[in-house]
């Protein structure tokens, strides 16, 4: 009599939206490393300020990104995201593991967001400390 109702099928539009959001976050992180961080590097180098190790690592990675940005974009768009798209489609539409699917999407959206936040905070806090020292 009371039969459990099956889960409704996953929406392909939502899957595409989530993968596109993840791609946009990754490309914005590459943009941040190529455009934003070098500006902070210029300001910090003008003052010949010694930066914390984590900020220096971020700046060094940014210099590498500036030098090889086209490889990173190619790798992200043509290699990583087709794989992410395939895994996302498989988990949402071919697998019955809803928990794993949700975890996957938290990972592909949360990880780029966390990396982007940490990267920017590493340099912005150093820049804020510089401004604070200049104000005293």
N, CA, C and O atoms as a printed pandas DataFrame, in Angstrom:
     atom_number atom_name residue_name chain_id  residue_number  x_coord  y_coord  z_coord
0              1         N          UNK        A               1    0.790   -1.194    0.000
1              2        CA          UNK        A               1    0.000    0.000    0.000
2              3         C          UNK        A               1    0.845    1.277    0.000
3              4         O          UNK        A               1    0.742    2.105   -0.905
4              5         N          UNK        A               2    1.660    1.416    1.003
5              6        CA          UNK        A               2    2.518    2.590    1.087
6              7         C          UNK        A               2    3.881    2.253    0.500
7              8         O          UNK        A               2    4.801    1.865    1.221
8              9         N          UNK        A               3    3.997    2.399   -0.776
9             10        CA          UNK        A               3    5.267    2.142   -1.435
10            11         C          UNK        A               3    6.100    3.419   -1.436
11            12         O          UNK        A               3    5.572    4.508   -1.661
12            13         N          UNK        A               4    7.407    3.286   -1.183
13            14        CA          UNK        A               4    8.242    4.493   -1.213
14            15         C          UNK        A               4    8.311    5.064   -2.626
15            16         O          UNK        A               4    8.406    4.331   -3.610
16            17         N          UNK        A               5    8.262    6.369   -2.695
17            18        CA          UNK        A               5    8.344    6.997   -4.010
18            19         C          UNK        A               5    9.804    7.068   -4.437
19            20         O          UNK        A               5   10.664    7.445   -3.641
20            21         N          UNK        A               6   10.092    6.710   -5.681
21            22        CA          UNK        A               6   11.484    6.763   -6.144
22            23         C          UNK        A               6   11.947    8.214   -6.252
23            24         O          UNK        A               6   11.150    9.138   -6.407
24            25         N          UNK        A               7   13.264    8.374   -6.165
25            26        CA          UNK        A               7   13.839    9.705   -6.322
26            27         C          UNK        A               7   13.581   10.210   -7.733
27            28         O          UNK        A               7   13.717    9.454   -8.694
28            29         N          UNK        A               8   13.208   11.482   -7.868
29            30        CA          UNK        A               8   13.017   12.012   -9.223
30            31         C          UNK        A               8   14.358   12.051   -9.953
31            32         O          UNK        A               8   15.403   12.177   -9.315
32            33         N          UNK        A               9   14.341   11.946  -11.260
33            34        CA          UNK        A               9   15.607   11.979  -11.999
34            35         C          UNK        A               9   16.291   13.337  -11.849
35            36         O          UNK        A               9   15.638   14.373  -11.728
36            37         N          UNK        A              10   17.614   13.302  -11.861
37            38        CA          UNK        A              10   18.398   14.525  -11.716
38            39         C          UNK        A              10   18.273   15.369  -12.981
39            40         O          UNK        A              10   18.181   14.846  -14.091
40            41         N          UNK        A              11   18.271   16.651  -12.789
41            42        CA          UNK        A              11   18.135   17.586  -13.901
42            43         C          UNK        A              11   19.483   17.780  -14.591
43            44         O          UNK        A              11   20.491   18.057  -13.941
44            45         N          UNK        A              12   19.487   17.632  -15.902
45            46        CA          UNK        A              12   20.694   17.855  -16.685
46            47         C          UNK        A              12   21.093   19.330  -16.643
47            48         O          UNK        A              12   22.281   19.654  -16.649
48            49         N          UNK        A              13   20.105   20.220  -16.599
49            50        CA          UNK        A              13   20.397   21.657  -16.556
50            51         C          UNK        A              13   21.145   22.024  -15.274
51            52         O          UNK        A              13   22.062   22.845  -15.304
52            53         N          UNK        A              14   20.760   21.422  -14.157
53            54        CA          UNK        A              14   21.446   21.699  -12.891
54            55         C          UNK        A              14   22.878   21.170  -12.952
55            56         O          UNK        A              14   23.802   21.829  -12.474
56            57         N          UNK        A              15   23.066   20.003  -13.528
57            58        CA          UNK        A              15   24.411   19.439  -13.664
58            59         C          UNK        A              15   25.295   20.365  -14.495
59            60         O          UNK        A              15   26.428   20.653  -14.111
60            61         N          UNK        A              16   24.787   20.824  -15.613
61            62        CA          UNK        A              16   25.539   21.730  -16.479
62            63         C          UNK        A              16   25.830   23.043  -15.752
63            64         O          UNK        A              16   26.933   23.579  -15.861
64            65         N          UNK        A              17   24.857   23.560  -15.020
65            66        CA          UNK        A              17   25.044   24.801  -14.271
66            67         C          UNK        A              17   26.132   24.656  -13.210
67            68         O          UNK        A              17   26.966   25.549  -13.056
68            69         N          UNK        A              18   26.134   23.555  -12.485
69            70        CA          UNK        A              18   27.134   23.347  -11.446
70            71         C          UNK        A              18   28.540   23.189  -12.029
71            72         O          UNK        A              18   29.502   23.720  -11.473
72            73         N          UNK        A              19   28.664   22.472  -13.131
73            74        CA          UNK        A              19   29.970   22.310  -13.774
74            75         C          UNK        A              19   30.438   23.647  -14.349
75            76         O          UNK        A              19   31.621   23.976  -14.263
76            77         N          UNK        A              20   29.520   24.421  -14.935
77            78        CA          UNK        A              20   29.876   25.741  -15.468
78            79         C          UNK        A              20   30.298   26.689  -14.345
79            80         O          UNK        A              20   31.222   27.484  -14.519
80            81         N          UNK        A              21   29.630   26.609  -13.201
81            82        CA          UNK        A              21   30.020   27.432  -12.049
82            83         C          UNK        A              21   31.413   27.061  -11.566
83            84         O          UNK        A              21   32.213   27.935  -11.235
84            85         N          UNK        A              22   31.699   25.784  -11.527
85            86        CA          UNK        A              22   33.028   25.338  -11.128
86            87         C          UNK        A              22   34.087   25.826  -12.114
87            88         O          UNK        A              22   35.158   26.271  -11.701
88            89         N          UNK        A              23   33.801   25.747  -13.397
89            90        CA          UNK        A              23   34.724   26.244  -14.420
90            91         C          UNK        A              23   34.946   27.743  -14.263
91            92         O          UNK        A              23   36.079   28.218  -14.350
92            93         N          UNK        A              24   33.880   28.481  -14.035
93            94        CA          UNK        A              24   33.996   29.932  -13.862
94            95         C          UNK        A              24   34.845   30.269  -12.639
95            96         O          UNK        A              24   35.647   31.201  -12.684
96            97         N          UNK        A              25   34.678   29.525  -11.552
97            98        CA          UNK        A              25   35.480   29.768  -10.350
98            99         C          UNK        A              25   36.957   29.481  -10.603
99           100         O          UNK        A              25   37.822   30.233  -10.153
100          101         N          UNK        A              26   37.244   28.412  -11.312
101          102        CA          UNK        A              26   38.647   28.084  -11.615
102          103         C          UNK        A              26   39.273   29.106  -12.548
103          104         O          UNK        A              26   40.418   29.512  -12.346
104          105         N          UNK        A              27   38.538   29.523  -13.563
105          106        CA          UNK        A              27   39.072   30.531  -14.483
106          107         C          UNK        A              27   39.234   31.885  -13.798
107          108         O          UNK        A              27   40.153   32.637  -14.121
108          109         N          UNK        A              28   38.348   32.199  -12.855
109          110        CA          UNK        A              28   38.510   33.454  -12.123
110          111         C          UNK        A              28   39.716   33.387  -11.192
111          112         O          UNK        A              28   40.360   34.406  -10.944
112          113         N          UNK        A              29   40.028   32.202  -10.674
113          114        CA          UNK        A              29   41.236   32.052   -9.860
114          115         C          UNK        A              29   42.484   32.248  -10.717
115          116         O          UNK        A              29   43.439   32.894  -10.287
116          117         N          UNK        A              30   42.477   31.694  -11.927
117          118        CA          UNK        A              30   43.609   31.901  -12.835
118          119         C          UNK        A              30   43.732   33.389  -13.159
119          120         O          UNK        A              30   44.840   33.923  -13.197
120          121         N          UNK        A              31   42.598   34.065  -13.395
121          122        CA          UNK        A              31   42.614   35.510  -13.650
122          123         C          UNK        A              31   43.194   36.254  -12.450
123          124         O          UNK        A              31   43.988   37.182  -12.607
124          125         N          UNK        A              32   42.793   35.839  -11.258
125          126        CA          UNK        A              32   43.307   36.466  -10.039
126          127         C          UNK        A              32   44.819   36.307   -9.949
127          128         O          UNK        A              32   45.527   37.249   -9.594
128          129         N          UNK        A              33   45.308   35.123  -10.268
129          130        CA          UNK        A              33   46.746   34.869  -10.186
130          131         C          UNK        A              33   47.516   35.612  -11.282
131          132         O          UNK        A              33   48.679   35.961  -11.080
132          133         N          UNK        A              34   46.894   35.858  -12.429
133          134        CA          UNK        A              34   47.584   36.501  -13.556
134          135         C          UNK        A              34   47.453   38.027  -13.516
135          136         O          UNK        A              34   48.370   38.725  -13.948
136          137         N          UNK        A              35   46.349   38.553  -13.016
137          138        CA          UNK        A              35   46.104   39.991  -13.060
138          139         C          UNK        A              35   46.202   40.655  -11.680
139          140         O          UNK        A              35   46.891   41.664  -11.528
140          141         N          UNK        A              36   45.523   40.099  -10.687
141          142        CA          UNK        A              36   45.398   40.778   -9.388
142          143         C          UNK        A              36   46.661   40.660   -8.540
143          144         O          UNK        A              36   47.180   41.667   -8.059
144          145         N          UNK        A              37   47.149   39.459   -8.357
145          146        CA          UNK        A              37   48.300   39.234   -7.476
146          147         C          UNK        A              37   49.554   39.981   -7.970
147          148         O          UNK        A              37   50.281   40.521   -7.137
148          149         N          UNK        A              38   49.841   40.040   -9.285
149          150        CA          UNK        A              38   51.004   40.829   -9.715
150          151         C          UNK        A              38   50.919   42.315   -9.336
151          152         O          UNK        A              38   51.950   42.952   -9.118
152          153         N          UNK        A              39   49.720   42.866   -9.257
153          154        CA          UNK        A              39   49.580   44.257   -8.823
154          155         C          UNK        A              39   50.003   44.411   -7.363
155          156         O          UNK        A              39   50.698   45.362   -7.006
156          157         N          UNK        A              40   49.579   43.470   -6.531
157          158        CA          UNK        A              40   50.024   43.491   -5.135
158          159         C          UNK        A              40   51.538   43.277   -5.051
159          160         O          UNK        A              40   52.209   43.880   -4.213
160          161         N          UNK        A              41   52.063   42.430   -5.908
161          162        CA          UNK        A              41   53.506   42.188   -5.936
162          163         C          UNK        A              41   54.268   43.472   -6.248
163          164         O          UNK        A              41   55.304   43.748   -5.643
164          165         N          UNK        A              42   53.749   44.257   -7.197
165          166        CA          UNK        A              42   54.399   45.530   -7.538
166          167         C          UNK        A              42   54.425   46.472   -6.335
167          168         O          UNK        A              42   55.450   47.088   -6.041
168          169         N          UNK        A              43   53.302   46.576   -5.652
169          170        CA          UNK        A              43   53.228   47.475   -4.498
170          171         C          UNK        A              43   54.184   47.021   -3.400
171          172         O          UNK        A              43   54.912   47.829   -2.823
172          173         N          UNK        A              44   54.173   45.729   -3.119
173          174        CA          UNK        A              44   55.031   45.219   -2.052
174          175         C          UNK        A              44   56.514   45.332   -2.412
175          176         O          UNK        A              44   57.344   45.581   -1.538
176          177         N          UNK        A              45   56.848   45.152   -3.686
177          178        CA          UNK        A              45   58.250   45.261   -4.086
178          179         C          UNK        A              45   58.714   46.718   -4.101
179          180         O          UNK        A              45   59.892   46.990   -3.874
180          181         N          UNK        A              46   57.801   47.656   -4.365
181          182        CA          UNK        A              46   58.163   49.073   -4.318
182          183         C          UNK        A              46   58.624   49.477   -2.921
183          184         O          UNK        A              46   59.529   50.297   -2.768
184          185         N          UNK        A              47   57.999   48.899   -1.918
185          186        CA          UNK        A              47   58.363   49.224   -0.546
186          187         C          UNK        A              47   59.459   48.315   -0.001
187          188         O          UNK        A              47   59.876   48.448    1.150
188          189         N          UNK        A              48   59.911   47.406   -0.827
189          190        CA          UNK        A              48   60.953   46.453   -0.439
190          191         C          UNK        A              48   60.618   45.800    0.901
191          192         O          UNK        A              48   61.463   45.635    1.781
192          193         N          UNK        A              49   59.363   45.446    1.004
193          194        CA          UNK        A              49   58.871   44.850    2.236
194          195         C          UNK        A              49   59.081   43.346    2.197
195          196         O          UNK        A              49   58.852   42.697    1.177
196          197         N          UNK        A              50   59.515   42.814    3.308
197          198        CA          UNK        A              50   59.645   41.366    3.422
198          199         C          UNK        A              50   58.258   40.805    3.750
199          200         O          UNK        A              50   57.621   41.209    4.723
200          201         N          UNK        A              51   57.817   39.882    2.929
201          202        CA          UNK        A              51   56.469   39.343    3.102
202          203         C          UNK        A              51   56.535   37.984    3.794
203          204         O          UNK        A              51   57.563   37.309    3.741
204          205         N          UNK        A              52   55.453   37.584    4.434
205          206        CA          UNK        A              52   55.421   36.258    5.051
206          207         C          UNK        A              52   55.606   35.162    3.997
207          208         O          UNK        A              52   55.389   35.382    2.805
208          209         N          UNK        A              53   56.002   34.007    4.454
209          210        CA          UNK        A              53   56.316   32.896    3.555
210          211         C          UNK        A              53   55.128   32.514    2.672
211          212         O          UNK        A              53   55.284   32.294    1.471
212          213         N          UNK        A              54   53.955   32.437    3.271
213          214        CA          UNK        A              54   52.780   32.022    2.490
214          215         C          UNK        A              54   52.455   33.034    1.394
215          216         O          UNK        A              54   52.087   32.654    0.283
216          217         N          UNK        A              55   52.591   34.319    1.709
217          218        CA          UNK        A              55   52.365   35.347    0.694
218          219         C          UNK        A              55   53.431   35.271   -0.390
219          220         O          UNK        A              55   53.133   35.479   -1.567
220          221         N          UNK        A              56   54.667   34.976   -0.009
221          222        CA          UNK        A              56   55.743   34.858   -0.997
222          223         C          UNK        A              56   55.513   33.666   -1.919
223          224         O          UNK        A              56   55.766   33.750   -3.121
224          225         N          UNK        A              57   55.037   32.566   -1.366
225          226        CA          UNK        A              57   54.713   31.392   -2.186
226          227         C          UNK        A              57   53.599   31.741   -3.165
227          228         O          UNK        A              57   53.648   31.349   -4.331
228          229         N          UNK        A              58   52.598   32.477   -2.695
229          230        CA          UNK        A              58   51.496   32.897   -3.566
230          231         C          UNK        A              58   52.008   33.789   -4.695
231          232         O          UNK        A              58   51.609   33.632   -5.849
232          233         N          UNK        A              59   52.883   34.712   -4.359
233          234        CA          UNK        A              59   53.442   35.613   -5.379
234          235         C          UNK        A              59   54.305   34.840   -6.371
235          236         O          UNK        A              59   54.256   35.108   -7.571
236          237         N          UNK        A              60   55.090   33.889   -5.887
237          238        CA          UNK        A              60   55.913   33.074   -6.779
238          239         C          UNK        A              60   55.045   32.233   -7.717
239          240         O          UNK        A              60   55.349   32.104   -8.903
240          241         N          UNK        A              61   53.976   31.670   -7.186
241          242        CA          UNK        A              61   53.037   30.909   -8.039
242          243         C          UNK        A              61   52.392   31.826   -9.065
243          244         O          UNK        A              61   52.177   31.436  -10.212
244          245         N          UNK        A              62   52.086   33.042   -8.647
245          246        CA          UNK        A              62   51.490   34.009   -9.561
246          247         C          UNK        A              62   52.444   34.327  -10.708
247          248         O          UNK        A              62   52.024   34.439  -11.860
248          249         N          UNK        A              63   53.714   34.472  -10.393
249          250        CA          UNK        A              63   54.707   34.729  -11.456
250          251         C          UNK        A              63   54.753   33.580  -12.451
251          252         O          UNK        A              63   54.891   33.796  -13.655
252          253         N          UNK        A              64   54.638   32.365  -11.946
253          254        CA          UNK        A              64   54.600   31.186  -12.813
254          255         C          UNK        A              64   53.334   31.188  -13.673
255          256         O          UNK        A              64   53.377   30.851  -14.856
256          257         N          UNK        A              65   52.216   31.567  -13.070
257          258        CA          UNK        A              65   50.958   31.645  -13.809
258          259         C          UNK        A              65   51.031   32.699  -14.913
259          260         O          UNK        A              65   50.536   32.483  -16.020
260          261         N          UNK        A              66   51.647   33.829  -14.609
261          262        CA          UNK        A              66   51.777   34.889  -15.608
262          263         C          UNK        A              66   52.589   34.393  -16.796
263          264         O          UNK        A              66   52.280   34.702  -17.947
264          265         N          UNK        A              67   53.619   33.628  -16.509
265          266        CA          UNK        A              67   54.497   33.132  -17.564
266          267         C          UNK        A              67   53.813   32.061  -18.425
267          268         O          UNK        A              67   54.023   32.014  -19.637
268          269         N          UNK        A              68   53.005   31.211  -17.807
269          270        CA          UNK        A              68   52.417   30.065  -18.521
270          271         C          UNK        A              68   50.895   30.057  -18.439
271          272         O          UNK        A              68   50.308   28.981  -18.324
272          273         N          UNK        A              69   50.240   31.200  -18.493
273          274        CA          UNK        A              69   48.791   31.261  -18.338
274          275         C          UNK        A              69   48.049   30.472  -19.417
275          276         O          UNK        A              69   47.024   29.854  -19.133
276          277         N          UNK        A              70   48.548   30.488  -20.626
277          278        CA          UNK        A              70   47.872   29.816  -21.738
278          279         C          UNK        A              70   47.850   28.300  -21.537
279          280         O          UNK        A              70   46.888   27.642  -21.933
280          281         N          UNK        A              71   48.884   27.742  -20.934
281          282        CA          UNK        A              71   48.906   26.303  -20.650
282          283         C          UNK        A              71   47.874   25.973  -19.586
283          284         O          UNK        A              71   47.170   24.969  -19.692
284          285         N          UNK        A              72   47.781   26.806  -18.569
285          286        CA          UNK        A              72   46.811   26.578  -17.499
286          287         C          UNK        A              72   45.376   26.653  -18.008
287          288         O          UNK        A              72   44.547   25.814  -17.656
288          289         N          UNK        A              73   45.083   27.648  -18.828
289          290        CA          UNK        A              73   43.735   27.778  -19.376
290          291         C          UNK        A              73   43.416   26.591  -20.273
291          292         O          UNK        A              73   42.327   26.025  -20.185
292          293         N          UNK        A              74   44.349   26.209  -21.129
293          294        CA          UNK        A              74   44.138   25.051  -21.995
294          295         C          UNK        A              74   43.895   23.797  -21.166
295          296         O          UNK        A              74   42.963   23.039  -21.435
296          297         N          UNK        A              75   44.727   23.581  -20.167
297          298        CA          UNK        A              75   44.601   22.404  -19.304
298          299         C          UNK        A              75   43.254   22.400  -18.587
299          300         O          UNK        A              75   42.599   21.360  -18.501
300          301         N          UNK        A              76   42.836   23.559  -18.070
301          302        CA          UNK        A              76   41.563   23.631  -17.348
302          303         C          UNK        A              76   40.374   23.396  -18.272
303          304         O          UNK        A              76   39.476   22.620  -17.945
304          305         N          UNK        A              77   40.364   24.058  -19.419
305          306        CA          UNK        A              77   39.199   24.009  -20.294
306          307         C          UNK        A              77   39.102   22.705  -21.084
307          308         O          UNK        A              77   38.004   22.180  -21.265
308          309         N          UNK        A              78   40.226   22.176  -21.556
309          310        CA          UNK        A              78   40.168   21.031  -22.460
310          311         C          UNK        A              78   40.508   19.689  -21.828
311          312         O          UNK        A              78   40.270   18.649  -22.442
312          313         N          UNK        A              79   41.053   19.686  -20.625
313          314        CA          UNK        A              79   41.397   18.408  -19.996
314          315         C          UNK        A              79   40.640   18.210  -18.690
315          316         O          UNK        A              79   39.922   17.222  -18.531
316          317         N          UNK        A              80   40.794   19.135  -17.763
317          318        CA          UNK        A              80   40.193   18.958  -16.435
318          319         C          UNK        A              80   38.675   19.022  -16.491
319          320         O          UNK        A              80   38.007   18.163  -15.915
320          321         N          UNK        A              81   38.115   20.011  -17.166
321          322        CA          UNK        A              81   36.673   20.159  -17.117
322          323         C          UNK        A              81   35.885   19.165  -17.947
323          324         O          UNK        A              81   34.750   18.866  -17.575
324          325         N          UNK        A              82   36.395   18.639  -19.026
325          326        CA          UNK        A              82   35.684   17.502  -19.615
326          327         C          UNK        A              82   35.627   16.293  -18.662
327          328         O          UNK        A              82   34.618   15.591  -18.601
328          329         N          UNK        A              83   36.710   16.066  -17.931
329          330        CA          UNK        A              83   36.706   14.968  -16.948
330          331         C          UNK        A              83   35.716   15.272  -15.830
331          332         O          UNK        A              83   34.947   14.398  -15.430
332          333         N          UNK        A              84   35.728   16.499  -15.325
333          334        CA          UNK        A              84   34.783   16.887  -14.273
334          335         C          UNK        A              84   33.352   16.786  -14.787
335          336         O          UNK        A              84   32.467   16.334  -14.061
336          337         N          UNK        A              85   33.116   17.197  -16.016
337          338        CA          UNK        A              85   31.778   17.083  -16.600
338          339         C          UNK        A              85   31.324   15.637  -16.710
339          340         O          UNK        A              85   30.175   15.317  -16.403
340          341         N          UNK        A              86   32.224   14.762  -17.148
341          342        CA          UNK        A              86   31.882   13.345  -17.271
342          343         C          UNK        A              86   31.569   12.730  -15.911
343          344         O          UNK        A              86   30.563   12.040  -15.751
344          345         N          UNK        A              87   32.432   12.983  -14.940
345          346        CA          UNK        A              87   32.213   12.425  -13.598
346          347         C          UNK        A              87   30.925   12.981  -13.010
347          348         O          UNK        A              87   30.163   12.248  -12.381
348          349         N          UNK        A              88   30.679   14.264  -13.209
349          350        CA          UNK        A              88   29.458   14.883  -12.689
350          351         C          UNK        A              88   28.216   14.255  -13.314
351          352         O          UNK        A              88   27.256   13.931  -12.616
352          353         N          UNK        A              89   28.245   14.087  -14.623
353          354        CA          UNK        A              89   27.105   13.466  -15.302
354          355         C          UNK        A              89   26.904   12.040  -14.808
355          356         O          UNK        A              89   25.781   11.623  -14.524
356          357         N          UNK        A              90   27.994   11.303  -14.710
357          358        CA          UNK        A              90   27.893    9.914  -14.268
358          359         C          UNK        A              90   27.324    9.816  -12.845
359          360         O          UNK        A              90   26.451    8.991  -12.581
360          361         N          UNK        A              91   27.818   10.652  -11.942
361          362        CA          UNK        A              91   27.342   10.596  -10.557
362          363         C          UNK        A              91   25.888   11.025  -10.420
363          364         O          UNK        A              91   25.150   10.444   -9.625
364          365         N          UNK        A              92   25.465   12.024  -11.174
365          366        CA          UNK        A              92   24.090   12.522  -11.031
366          367         C          UNK        A              92   23.074   11.737  -11.839
367          368         O          UNK        A              92   21.909   11.666  -11.447
368          369         N          UNK        A              93   23.480   11.145  -12.958
369          370        CA          UNK        A              93   22.493   10.555  -13.855
370          371         C          UNK        A              93   22.620    9.047  -14.037
371          372         O          UNK        A              93   21.658    8.409  -14.464
372          373         N          UNK        A              94   23.748    8.466  -13.736
373          374        CA          UNK        A              94   23.939    7.036  -13.938
374          375         C          UNK        A              94   24.125    6.271  -12.640
375          376         O          UNK        A              94   24.111    5.040  -12.640
376          377         N          UNK        A              95   24.297    6.966  -11.557
377          378        CA          UNK        A              95   24.579    6.332  -10.278
378          379         C          UNK        A              95   23.431    6.623   -9.315
379          380         O          UNK        A              95   22.757    7.647   -9.428
380          381         N          UNK        A              96   23.222    5.731   -8.389
381          382        CA          UNK        A              96   22.180    5.932   -7.379
382          383         C          UNK        A              96   22.754    6.472   -6.078
383          384         O          UNK        A              96   22.066    6.465   -5.057
384          385         N          UNK        A              97   23.968    6.927   -6.090
385          386        CA          UNK        A              97   24.633    7.407   -4.875
386          387         C          UNK        A              97   24.477    8.920   -4.776
387          388         O          UNK        A              97   25.365    9.669   -5.184
388          389         N          UNK        A              98   23.359    9.361   -4.240
389          390        CA          UNK        A              98   23.072   10.791   -4.126
390          391         C          UNK        A              98   24.046   11.499   -3.187
391          392         O          UNK        A              98   24.441   12.636   -3.445
392          393         N          UNK        A              99   24.433   10.833   -2.104
393          394        CA          UNK        A              99   25.365   11.446   -1.158
394          395         C          UNK        A              99   26.715   11.714   -1.794
395          396         O          UNK        A              99   27.304   12.775   -1.587
396          397         N          UNK        A             100   27.205   10.762   -2.562
397          398        CA          UNK        A             100   28.478   10.930   -3.252
398          399         C          UNK        A             100   28.383   12.050   -4.292
399          400         O          UNK        A             100   29.328   12.817   -4.481
400          401         N          UNK        A             101   27.247   12.132   -4.952
401          402        CA          UNK        A             101   27.029   13.195   -5.929
402          403         C          UNK        A             101   27.063   14.566   -5.260
403          404         O          UNK        A             101   27.686   15.495   -5.773
404          405         N          UNK        A             102   26.400   14.690   -4.131
405          406        CA          UNK        A             102   26.406   15.976   -3.410
406          407         C          UNK        A             102   27.813   16.323   -2.923
407          408         O          UNK        A             102   28.237   17.475   -3.009
408          409         N          UNK        A             103   28.526   15.331   -2.418
409          410        CA          UNK        A             103   29.898   15.553   -1.967
410          411         C          UNK        A             103   30.781   16.007   -3.124
411          412         O          UNK        A             103   31.614   16.899   -2.959
412          413         N          UNK        A             104   30.604   15.405   -4.276
413          414        CA          UNK        A             104   31.375   15.768   -5.464
414          415         C          UNK        A             104   31.153   17.241   -5.827
415          416         O          UNK        A             104   32.108   17.963   -6.112
416          417         N          UNK        A             105   29.902   17.680   -5.816
417          418        CA          UNK        A             105   29.626   19.058   -6.193
418          419         C          UNK        A             105   30.089   20.052   -5.139
419          420         O          UNK        A             105   30.475   21.171   -5.475
420          421         N          UNK        A             106   30.056   19.664   -3.877
421          422        CA          UNK        A             106   30.642   20.517   -2.840
422          423         C          UNK        A             106   32.140   20.645   -3.082
423          424         O          UNK        A             106   32.712   21.720   -2.902
424          425         N          UNK        A             107   32.775   19.553   -3.488
425          426        CA          UNK        A             107   34.209   19.559   -3.745
426          427         C          UNK        A             107   34.560   20.433   -4.952
427          428         O          UNK        A             107   35.473   21.254   -4.861
428          429         N          UNK        A             108   33.861   20.277   -6.074
429          430        CA          UNK        A             108   34.258   21.011   -7.281
430          431         C          UNK        A             108   33.872   22.483   -7.230
431          432         O          UNK        A             108   34.372   23.277   -8.027
432          433         N          UNK        A             109   32.998   22.857   -6.314
433          434        CA          UNK        A             109   32.673   24.273   -6.159
434          435         C          UNK        A             109   33.386   24.851   -4.937
435          436         O          UNK        A             109   33.895   25.971   -4.982
436          437         N          UNK        A             110   33.420   24.095   -3.861
437          438        CA          UNK        A             110   34.029   24.574   -2.631
438          439         C          UNK        A             110   35.538   24.698   -2.706
439          440         O          UNK        A             110   36.111   25.648   -2.173
440          441         N          UNK        A             111   36.188   23.746   -3.364
441          442        CA          UNK        A             111   37.647   23.772   -3.452
442          443         C          UNK        A             111   38.169   24.993   -4.208
443          444         O          UNK        A             111   39.052   25.679   -3.692
444          445         N          UNK        A             112   37.663   25.297   -5.408
445          446        CA          UNK        A             112   38.147   26.513   -6.083
446          447         C          UNK        A             112   37.829   27.789   -5.291
447          448         O          UNK        A             112   38.618   28.734   -5.285
448          449         N          UNK        A             113   36.684   27.807   -4.634
449          450        CA          UNK        A             113   36.328   28.971   -3.837
450          451         C          UNK        A             113   37.276   29.142   -2.656
451          452         O          UNK        A             113   37.704   30.258   -2.359
452          453         N          UNK        A             114   37.602   28.050   -1.988
453          454        CA          UNK        A             114   38.511   28.096   -0.844
454          455         C          UNK        A             114   39.917   28.502   -1.285
455          456         O          UNK        A             114   40.557   29.324   -0.629
456          457         N          UNK        A             115   40.396   27.937   -2.380
457          458        CA          UNK        A             115   41.738   28.269   -2.877
458          459         C          UNK        A             115   41.804   29.737   -3.280
459          460         O          UNK        A             115   42.792   30.417   -3.003
460          461         N          UNK        A             116   40.765   30.218   -3.923
461          462        CA          UNK        A             116   40.731   31.611   -4.340
462          463         C          UNK        A             116   40.731   32.541   -3.123
463          464         O          UNK        A             116   41.429   33.555   -3.122
464          465         N          UNK        A             117   39.971   32.210   -2.112
465          466        CA          UNK        A             117   39.907   33.024   -0.899
466          467         C          UNK        A             117   41.244   33.034   -0.167
467          468         O          UNK        A             117   41.719   34.089    0.253
468          469         N          UNK        A             118   41.842   31.871   -0.018
469          470        CA          UNK        A             118   43.130   31.778    0.686
470          471         C          UNK        A             118   44.217   32.526   -0.078
471          472         O          UNK        A             118   45.039   33.217    0.525
472          473         N          UNK        A             119   44.223   32.392   -1.383
473          474        CA          UNK        A             119   45.221   33.071   -2.213
474          475         C          UNK        A             119   45.126   34.586   -2.059
475          476         O          UNK        A             119   46.130   35.266   -1.851
476          477         N          UNK        A             120   43.928   35.091   -2.163
477          478        CA          UNK        A             120   43.759   36.534   -2.065
478          479         C          UNK        A             120   44.046   37.034   -0.650
479          480         O          UNK        A             120   44.659   38.088   -0.482
480          481         N          UNK        A             121   43.615   36.298    0.356
481          482        CA          UNK        A             121   43.871   36.712    1.737
482          483         C          UNK        A             121   45.358   36.741    2.067
483          484         O          UNK        A             121   45.803   37.583    2.848
484          485         N          UNK        A             122   46.120   35.842    1.488
485          486        CA          UNK        A             122   47.560   35.802    1.756
486          487         C          UNK        A             122   48.226   37.114    1.373
487          488         O          UNK        A             122   49.104   37.599    2.086
488          489         N          UNK        A             123   47.819   37.679    0.269
489          490        CA          UNK        A             123   48.461   38.893   -0.213
490          491         C          UNK        A             123   47.779   40.150    0.338
491          492         O          UNK        A             123   48.449   41.134    0.651
492          493         N          UNK        A             124   46.466   40.116    0.455
493          494        CA          UNK        A             124   45.739   41.294    0.932
494          495         C          UNK        A             124   46.092   41.602    2.384
495          496         O          UNK        A             124   46.248   42.769    2.744
496          497         N          UNK        A             125   46.219   40.581    3.220
497          498        CA          UNK        A             125   46.585   40.835    4.615
498          499         C          UNK        A             125   47.992   41.411    4.710
499          500         O          UNK        A             125   48.252   42.272    5.551
500          501         N          UNK        A             126   48.892   40.949    3.868
501          502        CA          UNK        A             126   50.245   41.514    3.845
502          503         C          UNK        A             126   50.201   42.976    3.409
503          504         O          UNK        A             126   50.892   43.823    3.974
504          505         N          UNK        A             127   49.389   43.260    2.407
505          506        CA          UNK        A             127   49.233   44.630    1.929
506          507         C          UNK        A             127   48.606   45.509    3.016
507          508         O          UNK        A             127   49.015   46.656    3.192
508          509         N          UNK        A             128   47.628   44.987    3.736
509          510        CA          UNK        A             128   47.002   45.732    4.831
510          511         C          UNK        A             128   48.000   46.001    5.943
511          512         O          UNK        A             128   48.002   47.085    6.526
512          513         N          UNK        A             129   48.853   45.022    6.243
513          514        CA          UNK        A             129   49.884   45.238    7.249
514          515         C          UNK        A             129   50.863   46.331    6.832
515          516         O          UNK        A             129   51.322   47.118    7.660
516          517         N          UNK        A             130   51.175   46.370    5.540
517          518        CA          UNK        A             130   52.055   47.413    5.030
518          519         C          UNK        A             130   51.404   48.782    5.215
519          520         O          UNK        A             130   52.056   49.721    5.672
520          521         N          UNK        A             131   50.141   48.900    4.869
521          522        CA          UNK        A             131   49.445   50.180    5.013
522          523         C          UNK        A             131   49.347   50.590    6.482
523          524         O          UNK        A             131   49.432   51.773    6.813
524          525         N          UNK        A             132   49.168   49.607    7.352
525          526        CA          UNK        A             132   49.096   49.891    8.788
526          527         C          UNK        A             132   50.438   50.411    9.294
527          528         O          UNK        A             132   50.482   51.356   10.082
528          529         N          UNK        A             133   51.523   49.801    8.847
529          530        CA          UNK        A             133   52.864   50.259    9.273
530          531         C          UNK        A             133   53.156   51.656    8.747
531          532         O          UNK        A             133   53.783   52.461    9.436
532          533         N          UNK        A             134   52.708   51.947    7.536
533          534        CA          UNK        A             134   52.944   53.281    6.961
534          535         C          UNK        A             134   52.118   54.354    7.681
535          536         O          UNK        A             134   52.519   55.515    7.758
536          537         N          UNK        A             135   50.968   53.947    8.201
537          538        CA          UNK        A             135   50.101   54.892    8.898
538          539         C          UNK        A             135   50.611   55.263   10.274
539          540         O          UNK        A             135   50.246   56.313   10.804
540          541         N          UNK        A             136   51.442   54.429   10.861
541          542        CA          UNK        A             136   51.945   54.704   12.214
542          543         C          UNK        A             136   53.096   55.651   12.218
543          544         O          UNK        A             136   53.624   55.977   13.281
